[in-house]
Amino acid sequence: MDAIFTFLFQTREGLAALFFGGIAIIAVVAFVLEKRTHKIYVDRGPAADDDEDGWVL
């Protein structure tokens, strides 16, 4: 176990593995959450011209 921690935190290759592994994990989580959000909030198409979006200028 000590050899694994030494590799991960005290070598350039280990730090690179942690960095790119973290990016991969974040990408997978973002993909899963985006799919879940897409199912919850369905696209209703383009807005009509007479719809108010709440912004008054």
N, C-alpha and C positions, 0 to 999 in steps of 0.2 A: 504494500500500500504506500509505503514511503517513497518507493521508486516512481510510482505514478504521479504523486504530488510534486516530486522533484522534477520530473519531466515536464509536467504541465506548467509549473510556475517559475522554473529556473532555466528554461531553454527557449530559444526563439521559436523553434518548431512547436513546442507545447503551447506557447502563448498564441501562435497563429492558429493552432487547432481550437483553442478556446474561443478566439475571436470569430473564426468562420463557423464554428459550431453554434455559437450564440446567434449569429446572423441567420443561420438555417432554422434554428428553433423559432426565432421571432417571425420569420417568413411563414412557417407552417401555422403558427398560432394566428397570424394576421389573415391568412387564407381561410382558416376555419371560421374565424369570427366574421369575416366578410360574407361567407356563404350563409351563415346563420342570420346576419343582418338583412341580407337580400331576401330571405324567406319571410322575415317579419315585416319589412317595409317594401311592399310591392310597388313597382313603377306604374303610375296611373296615366302615363302618356303626357303629351305637351299640355301646358296650361292654356286655358282659353284667354282671349284678349281682355275680357271683362272681369277676370278674377283679380281680386285684390290680394297682394302678398303681405300686406301689413306694413309696408314701407311707405311713408308719406314724406315727400320732399318738397 
